[in-house]
Amino acid sequence: MSTEQRSPAKRSLVAIERWLATNPSLEDVAARFPAEWQQAMGEVKQAAAGGAGGGAELARRLGAQRGRPADRMQSEAARVSDRVRSHMTLRLLQAVAVRSESGVEEGRVRFGLLNGWLLQRVFFEKGLRRKPVSMGAYRIAWPLAWERRRLMALVRPNGIYCFYSGAFVRRIAGMARAVGSAQPGAVLEIAAGDGTLTRFLRDAGAAAHATDDHSWASTIDYADDVERADARTALRMHSPATVVCSWPPPGNLFERAVFETPSVQTYIAVVGAHESEAGAWDAYRAQDAFDWSVDEELSALVLPSGRSRVLVFRRRAVSSR
C-alpha cells in the first residue's frame, strides 16, 4: 500500500500539512477522506441555512481555530481528521462565495475579453502581479466594466483581498515617516501574504519589511523577500514603531501581539466592510493602550471602493505625574 493510500490514522499531521500545501484538488482530498468530506458538506449546509452571515461566521471560526496550536490531548488521527475537515470546509465556502459574489451560478467564472483586458490594465502589471492603482484610471474604467462583480471572486482564491491605490500607499508611507523612532519610515508588515503592500511601500520610500508564517502556501505565491515568521516572532525580532496588516483572518489570535509590543506606536489594519470578513475585533475592543478609529479617507483609497475599511490605532501618550 502506498503512502498516499494509507488511512488517516497512519498519517502524521506534518505530512498532511505538506500534502495540503501542494494544493490538491478538492475531489482528491474528498476521495481520500470521505468521512471528513461528509462532515464538511454538513457544516456548509448548516451554515447556509443560517442566512447570509452563516458562511462568514463559519469561516471566521475556522480561521480562529487554525491560528491555535494543535490540541496535544487529541490523538494524531483526530488532529489529522480535524485539519482535513477544516481544509475542505473552507474550500467549499470559497466556492460558494465565488458563485454568490460573481453572480455566475453555472459554469466557470471568468471575464469576457473586453472586461478582462480593461481590468488587467487597471489593477495588474502582468499576470496577477498587482500595481499601485491610479485613482483616475479606476474611476474611468470601473463603471465601464460590466462584469466587475466577478473581479474579487476570481482573485481571492490567490490570496488577493483588495487593491491599493497609489494615493493609499503614499499616505501610509507618510504616516510611517511621521512616527518618531530610531528608523523613521520603517514599517513592519505582518501576515503579509505575497508581500505586495510592502513592495509598494518600499517603492514609495519607506523602509518596509514583510513577514508571514507561510501557512497559506497552497494558495499564495510568497515573494522571496517575505520573511518566514509568525506575527509574534516578527514583532519581537524587529521591535517596529509602525505595523501594517491587510485583511488578517477573522478572529485571529496573532493581532493581540501587536498591542502587547511596547515599541509599536501606530498600527494600521485593512479589514473588510463587515466584521465577520477580517480582523481580530475582540482584541481591538479589549486593548486599552491605543486610541483607534476607522479612517474614512484611507478606506476610500483601498479598492474596489466600499469593500474595505482602514483602522488606525495610535498609542496613547503616557502622562507623567
Secondary structure in CASP SS format (residue, H / E / C, confidence):
PFRMAT SS
TARGET T0000
AUTHOR 0000-0000-0000
METHOD secondary structure of the structure
MODEL  1
M C 1.00
S C 1.00
T H 1.00
E H 1.00
Q H 1.00
R C 1.00
S C 1.00
P H 1.00
A H 1.00
K H 1.00
R C 1.00
S C 1.00
L H 1.00
V H 1.00
A H 1.00
I H 1.00
E H 1.00
R H 1.00
W H 1.00
L H 1.00
A H 1.00
T C 1.00
N C 1.00
P C 1.00
S C 1.00
L H 1.00
E H 1.00
D H 1.00
V H 1.00
A H 1.00
A H 1.00
R H 1.00
F C 1.00
P H 1.00
A H 1.00
E H 1.00
W H 1.00
Q H 1.00
Q H 1.00
A H 1.00
M H 1.00
G H 1.00
E H 1.00
V H 1.00
K H 1.00
Q H 1.00
A H 1.00
A H 1.00
A H 1.00
G C 1.00
G C 1.00
A C 1.00
G C 1.00
G H 1.00
G H 1.00
A H 1.00
E H 1.00
L H 1.00
A H 1.00
R H 1.00
R H 1.00
L H 1.00
G H 1.00
A H 1.00
Q H 1.00
R H 1.00
G C 1.00
R C 1.00
P C 1.00
A C 1.00
D C 1.00
R C 1.00
M C 1.00
Q C 1.00
S C 1.00
E H 1.00
A H 1.00
A H 1.00
R H 1.00
V H 1.00
S H 1.00
D H 1.00
R H 1.00
V H 1.00
R H 1.00
S H 1.00
H H 1.00
M H 1.00
T H 1.00
L H 1.00
R H 1.00
L H 1.00
L H 1.00
Q H 1.00
A H 1.00
V H 1.00
A H 1.00
V H 1.00
R H 1.00
S H 1.00
E H 1.00
S H 1.00
G C 1.00
V C 1.00
E C 1.00
E C 1.00
G C 1.00
R C 1.00
V C 1.00
R C 1.00
F C 1.00
G C 1.00
L H 1.00
L H 1.00
N H 1.00
G H 1.00
W H 1.00
L H 1.00
L H 1.00
Q H 1.00
R H 1.00
V H 1.00
F H 1.00
F E 1.00
E E 1.00
K E 1.00
G C 1.00
L C 1.00
R E 1.00
R E 1.00
K C 1.00
P C 1.00
V E 1.00
S C 1.00
M H 1.00
G H 1.00
A H 1.00
Y H 1.00
R H 1.00
I H 1.00
A H 1.00
W H 1.00
P H 1.00
L H 1.00
A C 1.00
W C 1.00
E C 1.00
R H 1.00
R H 1.00
R H 1.00
L H 1.00
M H 1.00
A H 1.00
L H 1.00
V H 1.00
R H 1.00
P H 1.00
N H 1.00
G C 1.00
I C 1.00
Y C 1.00
C C 1.00
F E 1.00
Y E 1.00
S E 1.00
G H 1.00
A H 1.00
F H 1.00
V H 1.00
R H 1.00
R H 1.00
I H 1.00
A H 1.00
G H 1.00
M H 1.00
A H 1.00
R H 1.00
A H 1.00
V C 1.00
G C 1.00
S C 1.00
A C 1.00
Q C 1.00
P C 1.00
G C 1.00
A E 1.00
V E 1.00
L E 1.00
E E 1.00
I C 1.00
A C 1.00
A C 1.00
G C 1.00
D C 1.00
G C 1.00
T H 1.00
L H 1.00
T H 1.00
R H 1.00
F H 1.00
L H 1.00
R H 1.00
D H 1.00
A C 1.00
G C 1.00
A C 1.00
A E 1.00
A E 1.00
H E 1.00
A E 1.00
T E 1.00
D E 1.00
D C 1.00
H C 1.00
S C 1.00
W C 1.00
A C 1.00
S C 1.00
T C 1.00
I C 1.00
D C 1.00
Y C 1.00
A C 1.00
D C 1.00
D C 1.00
V C 1.00
E E 1.00
R E 1.00
A C 1.00
D C 1.00
A H 1.00
R H 1.00
T H 1.00
A H 1.00
L H 1.00
R H 1.00
M H 1.00
H H 1.00
S C 1.00
P C 1.00
A C 1.00
T E 1.00
V E 1.00
V E 1.00
C E 1.00
S E 1.00
W C 1.00
P C 1.00
P C 1.00
P C 1.00
G C 1.00
N C 1.00
L C 1.00
F C 1.00
E C 1.00
R H 1.00
A H 1.00
V H 1.00
F H 1.00
E H 1.00
T C 1.00
P C 1.00
S C 1.00
V C 1.00
Q C 1.00
T E 1.00
Y E 1.00
I E 1.00
A E 1.00
V E 1.00
V E 1.00
G E 1.00
A C 1.00
H C 1.00
E C 1.00
S C 1.00
E C 1.00
A C 1.00
G C 1.00
A C 1.00
W H 1.00
D H 1.00
A H 1.00
Y H 1.00
R H 1.00
A H 1.00
Q C 1.00
D C 1.00
A C 1.00
F E 1.00
D E 1.00
W E 1.00
S E 1.00
V E 1.00
D C 1.00
E H 1.00
E H 1.00
L H 1.00
S H 1.00
A C 1.00
L C 1.00
V E 1.00
L E 1.00
P C 1.00
S C 1.00
G C 1.00
R C 1.00
S E 1.00
R E 1.00
V E 1.00
L E 1.00
V E 1.00
F E 1.00
R E 1.00
R E 1.00
R C 1.00
A C 1.00
V C 1.00
S C 1.00
S C 1.00
R C 1.00
END
